[in-house]
């Protein structure tokens, strides 16, 4: 029960970190809509046990997503795993298992020294230069760019946007979002030409050092369970998996 309560509370933190354009509450379920951009912002999140009949709720939910021209997707965690069998019986398939990892930040364990061969710049509010690099590195089309910008502009929490560059070359980017005692790390992306050279670790250590100096004590991130290179980096930094989540997608 303690773990279930922790997951429910923590999921609300992660929801705030990536706001959807529209949301609809339905008896313990939070339906999110963002023109199909990212599963996180276009899925059903089960916040707490419901009272209504599941068959009725699912039919109503699917009707709403159909109205929004979106494929129904459910996000399930270790605390909402119980609904998996029900969804499978209604032609849903699990995809995209991810780990939510947590680190207790200790300033003494952070190793950050500025590099002389690269320049790290950061912005404490939404920044157009960062956003343009983000869109290019993600290969977003015009519709996705428009949706993503609206989502970033809806963000209410304090945030941090990082660019690491060498001369005119972009090495990598990342974003951090702050709430309560937590700092969440999102969209750590390293240019293919600069991978496996320690740049991801450098950016992470900058974020952790920045956060520690401002009193944040815990860092979290979400990583695909089959992303071995990312796991190695986060394990090196001390992150540990606290729970898992995955998506259930309606078959065509």
C-alpha positions, 0 to 999 in steps of 0.5 A: 500500500505504501508503494501504491500511495507513493506511485500515485503521488509521484505520478501527479508530479510527472503529469505536471512536468509534461502538461497536456493541451486538454484534460478530462476527468472521469471517475478517477481517470484522467484523459489527456489530449495533445494532438497525438504528440507523445503518448504521455500527453495523449493517454488515460492515466488512472489516478485512483480506483473508480466506482463506475462499471469498467465496461461503461467507462471504457466505452465512454473513454473510447468514444471521447478519444474517437471524437478527438481523432486519437487512438485510445491509449492507457498508461499503466503503472505497477499500482494500476497493473490490475486493469491490464487483463481487462484491457487485453480482453478488449483488444489492447496490447502493451507497449513501451515499458519504462522505468521511473528512476530516483536519485537522492541528491548529495552535493558531495557526490556530484562531480562537475567542472566546466569544460574548456573545449565546449560551452554550456548555456542554460535558460531559466524560462522557455527559450526559442533557441533551445526549442528550435534545436529540440525540434530539429533533434526530434525531427518534428514536423510543423504540426508537432512543432506547433503542438510541442510549443503550446505544451511548453508554454503551458508549463507552470513549474520552474524549468531549466533548458540546457544547450551544450555546444562546441563552436557552432556545433550542437553537442546536446540538450536537456530539460529539467523541471522542478516541483517540491523537492524534486527535479525531473530530467527530460529530453537528454539528447546527444548529437550522434557525432558526439555520443559515448564521449561523456557529454551526457554525464556532463550535462546530468552533473550540471543539472544535479549541481544546479539543483543541489545548490538551490535546495532540491534533494531528489531527482527523477527521470523516465527511461525506456527499459531496453535503453541499455546505454542510458541505464548505464549512465544513470546507474553510474550517477546513482539512479535506481528504479522505483517503479515501472509503467507501460502503455496499453494501445487499442489494436487497429 
